[in-house]
Amino acid sequence: MISNFFSVTFYNPLYNGLVFIINNTPGADLGVAVIIFTCIVKFILIPLSKSSVVTQLKMKALEPELNKIKEKYADNKEEQARKMFEFYKENKLNPFSGIFLLLIQLPIILSLASIFYTSGLPNINANILYDFIPNPQTVNTFFLGFLDVTKKNFWLSVVVGVTQFIQIRYSVPAYKSSGKAGKQEEFAKSMNIQMRYTMPAIVFLISFSLTSAISLYWITSNIFAIAQEVYFRKTVKKDLENKQ
């Protein structure tokens, strides 16, 4: 049942979308189609991305008030959680918006990986195609005529890791210690370091274990996210300042 839900909700629509783009890409270049496909997905997710940036900026501005709540109810975790929930609700904040944005992209990456491994692109599985999606006569797997996107590529995976590092650097600021020793402080610092340095390494390894098509998706997604983050931070910051 779960497998069927995944296929109907993610796999089949993404497969058909990619084939549709291949049909309309000059030279049926699979690599170019993946880049176009990625940009379309990122454009669809813009509202969620903007919401995540707004939440980050608001939480940073309201951090002193949030710390006061944490300190005041440090000995009563249940009351602390309730007060923090009220604080989030009052200020229209969703602290899980960033996590939700990340989670919604995982099925897309899994679907793409499955498309290239299970469906055997460049061979097209006509049984999956919708009636209005024509079956392309040929699929060119050599991106710009030289890079086979159905194979692994070390240097492309390196670019994935580097762009992931830059993207995280923008979205996850370096941890600033409050000067208080404790398990919570150490845990927060450890998580920040892992996100900023360990995650890009993990992403590199995952990318290198998959095809270059997935690497192209990841690189395009990261570059799009970096540009988006820079733009949103400027515009959202101005909007917040004008409202104050």
Secondary structure as UniProt FT lines:
FT   HELIX           2..6
FT   HELIX           7..11
FT   HELIX           12..23
FT   HELIX           26..28
FT   HELIX           30..44
FT   HELIX           46..61
FT   HELIX           63..72
FT   TURN            73..75
FT   HELIX           77..90
FT   TURN            91..92
FT   TURN            95..96
FT   HELIX           97..117
FT   TURN            121..122
FT   TURN            126..128
FT   TURN            131..132
FT   STRAND          142..143
FT   TURN            144..146
FT   STRAND          147..148
FT   TURN            149..150
FT   HELIX           154..171
FT   HELIX           183..193
FT   HELIX           194..198
FT   HELIX           199..209
FT   HELIX           212..243
//
